[in-house]
Amino acid sequence: MSEYEKVDISHPELKELADAIEDGPGDRYARTKVGLDLEGQDRYMELYREVSASDPIQQGWDANEPEFHAKTKIFSVLADALEEELGTQAGREAVSRARQRQGKQMGEAMAAKTRAKGEKLNLNNFFKEFWGYFQWSPKLDTERYYDRDGNMVKYVLRLNCPIGDYLRDNAPDVEYSSNFCDLDEFIAHAYNPGIRYSRKRWVPAGDRYSELIWELDPEHVID
């Protein structure tokens, strides 16, 4: 396991297909993509659908696709209005600040709950609170990596995304879509500034599914 003392892979068969996908380089937010291996991604999604077919959270996620599209359209209407009123750059900056405030409020509230329990601000406890907010989000295909003291140092999540589908098909560009999706990072940083967030794959940029990564070095755990 090299630098990891323990690795928990929820579905090794899905990880194997995900790891076999050949892509060109992209940025850490998966906004800039080169040479997408869509055939490899399709193979992954075919198996993902088989594995997740009986998962009740996944079933609800897929059944509520029209609602996710409608809510994302509301975001788009407001974001478009700000760009129209303030200009593209100023409008987008205003939307980003609003999402950062939202993430700060959510992350700080999560941290307060953890501290109230007398527990550390580590990734283990981050996800206890994070999934409290996002109970409806699939968390079927995950990877968890731990150090020798039981600290989770890396968490990987792969899932399909109807929100991303809407943004991919309707947003003017990926920077616009980032204003919706970067909330995950804002929440993490507000909970513990040492958490590193990145995306290996991202539906708004043309991927078939999103692959999200959270990392936290043990020295950055906050007591």
Contacts in CASP RR format, 6 or more apart in sequence:
PFRMAT RR
TARGET T0000
AUTHOR 0000-0000-0000
METHOD contacts of the structure
MODEL  1
MSEYEKVDISHPELKELADAIEDGPGDRYARTKVGLDLEGQDRYMELYRE
VSASDPIQQGWDANEPEFHAKTKIFSVLADALEEELGTQAGREAVSRARQ
RQGKQMGEAMAAKTRAKGEKLNLNNFFKEFWGYFQWSPKLDTERYYDRDG
NMVKYVLRLNCPIGDYLRDNAPDVEYSSNFCDLDEFIAHAYNPGIRYSRK
RWVPAGDRYSELIWELDPEHVID
1 7 0 8 1.000
4 145 0 8 1.000
4 146 0 8 1.000
4 147 0 8 1.000
4 153 0 8 1.000
4 154 0 8 1.000
5 146 0 8 1.000
5 147 0 8 1.000
5 148 0 8 1.000
5 150 0 8 1.000
6 145 0 8 1.000
6 146 0 8 1.000
6 150 0 8 1.000
7 143 0 8 1.000
7 144 0 8 1.000
7 145 0 8 1.000
7 146 0 8 1.000
8 142 0 8 1.000
8 143 0 8 1.000
8 144 0 8 1.000
8 145 0 8 1.000
8 146 0 8 1.000
9 15 0 8 1.000
9 143 0 8 1.000
10 140 0 8 1.000
10 141 0 8 1.000
10 142 0 8 1.000
10 143 0 8 1.000
11 51 0 8 1.000
11 140 0 8 1.000
11 141 0 8 1.000
13 47 0 8 1.000
13 51 0 8 1.000
14 44 0 8 1.000
14 47 0 8 1.000
14 48 0 8 1.000
14 51 0 8 1.000
14 141 0 8 1.000
14 158 0 8 1.000
15 141 0 8 1.000
15 143 0 8 1.000
17 40 0 8 1.000
17 43 0 8 1.000
17 44 0 8 1.000
17 47 0 8 1.000
18 44 0 8 1.000
18 141 0 8 1.000
18 158 0 8 1.000
18 211 0 8 1.000
20 40 0 8 1.000
21 37 0 8 1.000
21 40 0 8 1.000
21 41 0 8 1.000
21 44 0 8 1.000
22 37 0 8 1.000
22 40 0 8 1.000
23 33 0 8 1.000
23 34 0 8 1.000
23 35 0 8 1.000
23 36 0 8 1.000
23 37 0 8 1.000
24 33 0 8 1.000
24 34 0 8 1.000
24 35 0 8 1.000
25 34 0 8 1.000
26 32 0 8 1.000
26 33 0 8 1.000
26 34 0 8 1.000
28 198 0 8 1.000
28 199 0 8 1.000
29 178 0 8 1.000
29 182 0 8 1.000
29 198 0 8 1.000
29 199 0 8 1.000
29 202 0 8 1.000
30 198 0 8 1.000
30 199 0 8 1.000
30 200 0 8 1.000
30 201 0 8 1.000
30 202 0 8 1.000
30 205 0 8 1.000
30 207 0 8 1.000
30 210 0 8 1.000
30 211 0 8 1.000
31 174 0 8 1.000
31 175 0 8 1.000
31 178 0 8 1.000
31 202 0 8 1.000
31 205 0 8 1.000
32 205 0 8 1.000
33 205 0 8 1.000
33 206 0 8 1.000
33 207 0 8 1.000
36 206 0 8 1.000
36 207 0 8 1.000
38 208 0 8 1.000
41 201 0 8 1.000
41 207 0 8 1.000
41 208 0 8 1.000
41 209 0 8 1.000
42 208 0 8 1.000
44 158 0 8 1.000
44 208 0 8 1.000
44 209 0 8 1.000
45 160 0 8 1.000
45 208 0 8 1.000
45 209 0 8 1.000
48 140 0 8 1.000
48 141 0 8 1.000
48 158 0 8 1.000
48 160 0 8 1.000
48 209 0 8 1.000
51 140 0 8 1.000
51 141 0 8 1.000
52 58 0 8 1.000
52 138 0 8 1.000
52 140 0 8 1.000
52 141 0 8 1.000
55 138 0 8 1.000
55 140 0 8 1.000
57 135 0 8 1.000
57 136 0 8 1.000
57 137 0 8 1.000
57 138 0 8 1.000
57 139 0 8 1.000
57 140 0 8 1.000
58 138 0 8 1.000
58 140 0 8 1.000
60 136 0 8 1.000
61 136 0 8 1.000
61 137 0 8 1.000
61 138 0 8 1.000
61 159 0 8 1.000
61 160 0 8 1.000
61 162 0 8 1.000
62 160 0 8 1.000
62 162 0 8 1.000
64 136 0 8 1.000
64 162 0 8 1.000
65 162 0 8 1.000
65 165 0 8 1.000
68 162 0 8 1.000
68 163 0 8 1.000
68 166 0 8 1.000
69 162 0 8 1.000
69 163 0 8 1.000
69 165 0 8 1.000
69 166 0 8 1.000
71 163 0 8 1.000
72 163 0 8 1.000
72 164 0 8 1.000
72 166 0 8 1.000
72 167 0 8 1.000
72 180 0 8 1.000
73 166 0 8 1.000
73 170 0 8 1.000
75 180 0 8 1.000
76 170 0 8 1.000
76 171 0 8 1.000
78 95 0 8 1.000
79 91 0 8 1.000
79 92 0 8 1.000
79 95 0 8 1.000
79 176 0 8 1.000
79 179 0 8 1.000
82 91 0 8 1.000
82 92 0 8 1.000
82 94 0 8 1.000
82 95 0 8 1.000
83 91 0 8 1.000
83 92 0 8 1.000
85 91 0 8 1.000
86 94 0 8 1.000
92 175 0 8 1.000
92 176 0 8 1.000
92 179 0 8 1.000
95 179 0 8 1.000
96 179 0 8 1.000
96 182 0 8 1.000
99 179 0 8 1.000
99 180 0 8 1.000
99 182 0 8 1.000
99 183 0 8 1.000
99 186 0 8 1.000
100 186 0 8 1.000
102 183 0 8 1.000
102 186 0 8 1.000
103 183 0 8 1.000
103 186 0 8 1.000
103 187 0 8 1.000
103 190 0 8 1.000
104 186 0 8 1.000
104 190 0 8 1.000
105 190 0 8 1.000
106 133 0 8 1.000
106 187 0 8 1.000
106 190 0 8 1.000
107 129 0 8 1.000
107 186 0 8 1.000
107 187 0 8 1.000
107 188 0 8 1.000
107 190 0 8 1.000
107 191 0 8 1.000
108 190 0 8 1.000
108 191 0 8 1.000
110 126 0 8 1.000
110 129 0 8 1.000
110 130 0 8 1.000
110 133 0 8 1.000
110 187 0 8 1.000
110 190 0 8 1.000
110 191 0 8 1.000
111 121 0 8 1.000
111 190 0 8 1.000
111 191 0 8 1.000
111 192 0 8 1.000
113 129 0 8 1.000
114 120 0 8 1.000
114 121 0 8 1.000
114 125 0 8 1.000
114 126 0 8 1.000
114 128 0 8 1.000
114 129 0 8 1.000
114 191 0 8 1.000
115 121 0 8 1.000
119 125 0 8 1.000
120 221 0 8 1.000
120 222 0 8 1.000
120 223 0 8 1.000
121 191 0 8 1.000
121 192 0 8 1.000
121 221 0 8 1.000
121 222 0 8 1.000
121 223 0 8 1.000
122 151 0 8 1.000
122 152 0 8 1.000
122 192 0 8 1.000
122 216 0 8 1.000
122 221 0 8 1.000
122 222 0 8 1.000
123 151 0 8 1.000
123 152 0 8 1.000
123 153 0 8 1.000
123 154 0 8 1.000
123 155 0 8 1.000
123 195 0 8 1.000
123 214 0 8 1.000
123 215 0 8 1.000
123 216 0 8 1.000
124 150 0 8 1.000
124 151 0 8 1.000
124 152 0 8 1.000
126 188 0 8 1.000
126 191 0 8 1.000
126 192 0 8 1.000
126 195 0 8 1.000
126 214 0 8 1.000
126 216 0 8 1.000
127 152 0 8 1.000
127 155 0 8 1.000
129 191 0 8 1.000
130 187 0 8 1.000
131 137 0 8 1.000
131 139 0 8 1.000
137 159 0 8 1.000
138 159 0 8 1.000
138 160 0 8 1.000
139 157 0 8 1.000
139 159 0 8 1.000
140 159 0 8 1.000
141 157 0 8 1.000
141 158 0 8 1.000
141 159 0 8 1.000
142 155 0 8 1.000
142 156 0 8 1.000
142 157 0 8 1.000
142 158 0 8 1.000
143 154 0 8 1.000
143 155 0 8 1.000
143 156 0 8 1.000
144 152 0 8 1.000
144 154 0 8 1.000
144 155 0 8 1.000
144 156 0 8 1.000
145 152 0 8 1.000
145 153 0 8 1.000
145 154 0 8 1.000
145 155 0 8 1.000
146 152 0 8 1.000
146 153 0 8 1.000
147 153 0 8 1.000
147 218 0 8 1.000
149 218 0 8 1.000
151 216 0 8 1.000
151 218 0 8 1.000
151 221 0 8 1.000
152 216 0 8 1.000
153 215 0 8 1.000
153 216 0 8 1.000
153 217 0 8 1.000
153 218 0 8 1.000
154 213 0 8 1.000
154 214 0 8 1.000
154 215 0 8 1.000
154 216 0 8 1.000
155 213 0 8 1.000
155 214 0 8 1.000
155 215 0 8 1.000
156 211 0 8 1.000
156 212 0 8 1.000
156 213 0 8 1.000
157 211 0 8 1.000
157 212 0 8 1.000
157 213 0 8 1.000
158 201 0 8 1.000
158 209 0 8 1.000
158 210 0 8 1.000
158 211 0 8 1.000
158 212 0 8 1.000
159 209 0 8 1.000
159 210 0 8 1.000
160 203 0 8 1.000
160 208 0 8 1.000
160 209 0 8 1.000
160 210 0 8 1.000
161 203 0 8 1.000
161 209 0 8 1.000
161 210 0 8 1.000
163 180 0 8 1.000
163 181 0 8 1.000
163 203 0 8 1.000
164 177 0 8 1.000
164 181 0 8 1.000
164 203 0 8 1.000
164 204 0 8 1.000
164 210 0 8 1.000
165 203 0 8 1.000
167 176 0 8 1.000
167 177 0 8 1.000
167 180 0 8 1.000
167 181 0 8 1.000
167 203 0 8 1.000
167 204 0 8 1.000
168 177 0 8 1.000
168 203 0 8 1.000
168 204 0 8 1.000
168 205 0 8 1.000
168 206 0 8 1.000
171 177 0 8 1.000
171 204 0 8 1.000
174 202 0 8 1.000
174 204 0 8 1.000
174 205 0 8 1.000
177 204 0 8 1.000
177 205 0 8 1.000
178 204 0 8 1.000
181 199 0 8 1.000
181 202 0 8 1.000
181 204 0 8 1.000
184 197 0 8 1.000
184 212 0 8 1.000
185 197 0 8 1.000
188 195 0 8 1.000
188 197 0 8 1.000
188 214 0 8 1.000
189 195 0 8 1.000
189 197 0 8 1.000
192 216 0 8 1.000
192 220 0 8 1.000
192 221 0 8 1.000
192 222 0 8 1.000
193 220 0 8 1.000
194 216 0 8 1.000
194 217 0 8 1.000
194 220 0 8 1.000
195 214 0 8 1.000
195 215 0 8 1.000
195 216 0 8 1.000
195 220 0 8 1.000
196 214 0 8 1.000
196 215 0 8 1.000
196 216 0 8 1.000
197 212 0 8 1.000
197 213 0 8 1.000
197 214 0 8 1.000
197 215 0 8 1.000
198 212 0 8 1.000
198 213 0 8 1.000
198 215 0 8 1.000
199 210 0 8 1.000
199 211 0 8 1.000
199 212 0 8 1.000
199 213 0 8 1.000
200 211 0 8 1.000
200 212 0 8 1.000
200 213 0 8 1.000
201 207 0 8 1.000
201 208 0 8 1.000
201 209 0 8 1.000
201 210 0 8 1.000
201 211 0 8 1.000
202 210 0 8 1.000
202 211 0 8 1.000
203 209 0 8 1.000
203 210 0 8 1.000
END
